[in-house]
Amino acid sequence: MATIKPSISPSITYGTLEEVLDVKPQGAKMNIGIPKEIAFQENRIALTPDAVGVLVANGNQVAVEHKAGEGSNYTDQDYAEVGAKIVYDRADIFKCPLLVKSAPPVEEDMPLLMQNQTIISPIHLSALKKEYIEKMMEKRITALSFENFKDASGTYPIVRSMSEIAGSAVMLIAGQYLSSFNKGKGVLLGGISGIPPTKVVIVGAGIVGEFATRNALALGASVKVFDNDVYRLKQLQNNLGQRIWTSVLEPRILSKQLKTCEVAVGALSNEYGRAPVVVTEEMVAAMRPGSIIIDVAIDRGGCFETSELTSYETPTFIKHDVIHYCVPNIPSGFARTASQAISNVLMPLILEVSDEGGLEEMVWHNFNLREGIYMFKGALTDFYISQKFDLKYTDLNLLIASRR
């Protein structure tokens, strides 16, 4: 049997195909809504008038709910002067395709949310409820959380700013409650010549711990820092540019230092879930009468066993003769500074989203942004939330790839 040789027909022509490039779409002008926060103790606003002015000047529309900036001492006039539209009906604000909030969506917001809306807000995992997530999934919402959003350097810019504010505020609060007018010991935080310095113990060497340490040292206090992460303790010393007293969390050493300190700060937190309780009730009972505990980790349950949630109306309570200050969301007490810090991150982000042609387009190019998205068009893309509430998890990268 003769073998048939392969032959090429002269009627077929071969040519190279053109390469198809991913063409960036034209910029999309955004319609942004800023509701007034009704969440507990929330005074911040996510965009300041200056930021709104920049967004409006770039062709975007911004609607601000009546008195939304009141908690941060921004008036409706401040917003109107830079081109924002002041809206008096809350339901109308929620008709904007992009909502920018400084607190997570609350129960009252759920019926007002629109189909296919985009929300940029914090998430507050510890206070999250399953029904909120289900409602948002039902409405096919895309949601970006402050806490998990990363910038180009791979850090969390908003979390960092809020932690810096909380850390700096801690020593101001301690100074206030050590004074005789607040039934404190009547001790000047820091001390003066000829008098031994005030002792401050800080549990946690993260950003809150670092800024609390900076301020305590600047006031002249003697500072001792505890953390179980030796790398964090090294990093703290490098950032401060000086050697300070540090230790891993060893109960005996911690208890000994707490007995003689005037101020104890709780700044430990886990990435998810509850903060670890490292100071027992016995340790607190052995502390000096009139000393003060400031538990910054109260947002996640607190790291002192005796901590209980307090509010700005009654910020402290006394247990075992020790003053406890356990107000959550400390940055909200310094709302104007906090609002400016959030706004500094969000304004350039929203401008970039507008230039890219919308959040969905930007997610395709920007990998850091993907970290912050916990819901994409109603699909839950955060593994931790899906585990916590037993809800279906979808990988965001696969979701995006399937849409191209």
N, C-alpha and C positions, 0 to 999 in steps of 0.2 A: 504494500500500500504506500503510495507516494505521500511524502510529508508536504503539507501546504506551508509555504513560507509566508510570514506576515508581510503585508504590503500596505503602503500608505496611499490612499486615494488622492490624486492631485486636486480634487474638488474641495478638499478640506484645507482651511487656512488656520494657522495657529498665531495667536496674538496675545500679548501680555494684558492682563486686566489692570485697570486703575485701582490704586489703593484707596479704600474708603476710610476717611478720617472721621473721628467723632467731632462734629461741628458744634461749637458752643452756641446755644441759642441766644437770641437777643434778650437784653435785660427786660425784666417784668417789673412794672411799677406796683408797689405793694399797697394794700389797704389795711392799715394797722389799727387795732383797737386796744385802748388801755383802760380796763375797768377799775373802779374804786375797790380796794381790798376790804373784805368784810370778815376775813379770817381773824382769829384770836391774836390780839396784840400786834397786828401787822401795820406798821406805819410807813413802810418803804414804798417807793414807786419805781418801776423797772426802767423808765426812761425819763430823764430830766428835760426841762424845757430847751436847754442848749442842744441836747441830742435830737429832740423832736425837730428843732429848727434845721439841723443838718439833713435829716431824713426828708423833710418837706422841700428843702432847697434842691434835693436830688429827684424831685418829681413824685415822691410818695405821698399818700394821703394818711393823715393820722387823726383819729378821733379819740378824745379823752373824756371819760365820764366826769360829770360835775363833782368837784371837790376830791378828785382822785389823788391830787398831790398834797392835800391838806396836812397829812401826817408828817410830811417832809418839809413843811412850810413853803410849798409852791402853790401859787394861786391859779385859779382858772384863767385869769388875765395873763399870767406868765406864759401859759400854753397858747392862749388865743393870739398873743402878740407874735409868736413865731410861726403862726399859720395852722395851728391845730384846730379842729372843730370840737367845740364843747357840746357833749351830748347829755341830756337830762334824764333820758329813759334808759335804764340798765339793759333792757332787752335789745335796744338798738345797737349798743356797743358790741353785744355778742353776735351781731350779724356780720361783723368784719371777718374776712377770711383768715387774718392772722391776729391772734390775741397774745399780748405780752403782759405777763403778770409777775408780781413779786412774791406771791404766795401760791400754793398749789390750788387747783380747782376744788371748791368746797361743794357741799350737798346742794346749796341753793343755786349753784352755777349749772348743775347737770341738765335741768330741763331747758336751759337757755342755749346750750351748745348746739352748733349747726352741723349738718352733714359735711364731711370732708374738710373740716376746719383744721388749722394748724395752731398749736399752743406752745409758747415758750414760757416756762415757769419752773419753780423748784418742784421737787417730787415728794420730799419728806417721807422716806420709806417707812419710818416707824409709825406714822399716823395714817398710812395708806389703807383704804378700804377696798375690798374685792368688788363691791357693787359699783364704785366709781370707775374702776378699770373696765368692767363689763359694759357699762353705759357708754364709755368713750370708744370701746371697740365696736359697739353697735352703730355708733355714728361715724365710723370710719375716719377717726381723727388721727392726725400725725402730731406727736408730742415730743418736744425736746426738753430735757431736764437740765437745770442749772448745774446740779451737783456733778453730773457725769460728762458735761461738755468740756472737751479739751481744746487747748490752743495749739499753735504750731510747734511750741516747745514741748508738748506732751504733758503739760501741767493743767490743773483745773483752775482757771483764772478767777471765777466767781467765788468758789469755795475758799480759795486762798485769800481773796480780799476780805471776805466775811470773817475768816479765822484771824486775820491781822487785826480787824476791828475788835473782835471779841477779846483777843489777847491783850490788846492795848487798854481796853476798857476795864479789864479785871482789876488792875492796880488802882485805877481811879475809884472804882466801887469799894475796894478794900480800904482805901484811905478814908473814904466817907464814913464807913461803918466802924472804923477803929476810933473815930472821934467821940468825945464825951456827949456831944449833942444827939448822937444816935444810940445812946446807952452802950457805947463800945468801951474799950479799956482806957480810952483817952491817950492813945499812943500815936505819935506822929510816924506815919509810914516812911521808913528810911532811917530817920534818926539824925542827930546833929553831932558836932564835935564833942567829945568827952562822954558820949552816951553810946553804949553798944547798939549796933544796927538792928533793926527789926528783922526777925527771921521769917522767910517765906519758903514754903515747900510747894513745889509744882510737880504734879503727877501727870506725866505725858510730855514728850519732847517734840511734838509735832509743831505746826505753825502757830497754834494758839499758845502752846507752851513756850515757843521761842519768843513771841512778842510780849508775853507776860514777863518772861525772864529779862528781856531788854529793858522794859519799863521799870521793873523792880530794881535792877542794877543802876539805872539812871537816877532813881530816887535815893540810892545809897543803901538799899536793903541787902541782907545776906541771903543768897538764893541757893537752894538745893533742889536738883531736878532728878526725878525718877522716871525710868521707862524700861520696858523689857527688851526693846530693840537697841542693841549696842550701836548699830550703824547710825540710828537716829540721834543718839547722844553725841557721837563723833561729829555728825553733821551740824548739830546745834552749836558745838564749840567752834567749829570752823566758821559758821555763819556769824557768830558773835565776835570772832577774832580774839578770843581769850579763853583761858582755862577756867571752868567753874566746877563746883562740887556736883558730881553726877553719880548715880548708882542704878543698878538694875533693881527691879521690884522684889526686894527681899523683905517679907513681912516684919521681921524683927528690927531691921534697920529703919524701915519706914515708920514703924510704930514709935521708935526712939526719937526720930526727928520730929514727928507730929506732936509729941509731948511738950516740946519746948518752942514750937513756932507760934507766931501771931496770926499768920495767914496761910491757909492751905487751899490750893487751886486744883480742881479736878479737870484735866484736859485730855483724858484718854478716850479714844473711840475706836470702834471696829468699822471696817469698810461697810459692812452690812449688819443689820440687827442691833442688838442691845450693846451698850457700852459695858466693859467688864467691871464688876464691883471689886475693888482692890483694898478699900479701907472699910474695915468692919466697925460695928457699933462699939465694940470694946475699945478700939483705937480712938474713936471720937470721944468716948467717955473719959479717956485718960488725958485729953487735950486741956490746955489752960482755960479757965473760965474767961469769957470775954473775947476769945480768939474767934476768927471768922473763917468759914468754909465757903468758897465760891465754886459751885459745881457747874462748869461750862458744859459738861457732857450730859446735862439733864435733858437735853433735846432727845437723847437716846437712852434715857433711863437713869443716867448718873453713875458715877463711880465711887460714891460714898454710900454706905448702907443706910445711913440716916437721911439721905436726901429725899425731899418731897417737892413736887412741882409748886412753884409760887408764881405770882403775877406782879406787874408793875404797881398795882394798887397796894398790895401787901407783899413786898419783895422778900422779906426775911421772916424766919421763925427761929425760936431758940430751943435747942435740945441738948441735954447734958451741959447746960450753961455755955454752949457754943452757938454763935450766930451762924445760921445757914442762909446763904443767898442762892436760890435755885430758880432764877427766872430763865425760861427758855428764850431762844432767839434774841440774844443780847444785842446784835447789830441793829435790831429794830428800835432800840432805845437811842441810837445815834443815827436816826433815819436819814438825815440829809447826806451825811458822809457815805452811808451804806448805799443810798440811791445813786449817788455819783459814781461809786465804785462799780455797781451793777451796770449802770448806763454806759460806762467807759468800755465795757466788754460787749454789750449787746448792740450798741449803735453801729460799730464797724461790721459786726456779724450780719445785721439786718441789711446794711448797705451792700455787703457782698452777696447775700441771698438775692437781693433785688437785681444786682448786676448779672448774676448767673442765670436769671430767669426763673427764680423760685427755689424753694427748699429741695424739692425732688431732684432738680437739675444739679444743685450744689452738692447734694449727698453723693452723687455719682463721681464727682471730682475730689471731694474733701473727706479724707478718711477719718480725721479727728472729729468731725461733726457726727459721724456715725456712732461714736462712743456715747454721745448724749441722747440719741434717739431711742426712746423706750417703746414707742408705738408708731407704726408707719402704715397709714391708710387703714387703720383698724386692726392691723396685725400686731400682736404683742411681740416685741423684739428684745425684751430684757429677760434674760434667763432666770435671774434671781426672783423677779416678780412672778414669773410663770410657775416657779417651784413653790413659792410662798402661798399662792392662791390656787394651785393646781389648775392653771389655765394653759391653753395651747401656746407653745413657743414657736416662733418662726425666725429663722436666721436672716438678719437684715441684708447681709451681703448677697445671699441667694435671691432674696426678694428684689433687690435692685437690679441684679444681673438679668433676672427673668423679664424685667420691664423694658430692657433696651432692645 
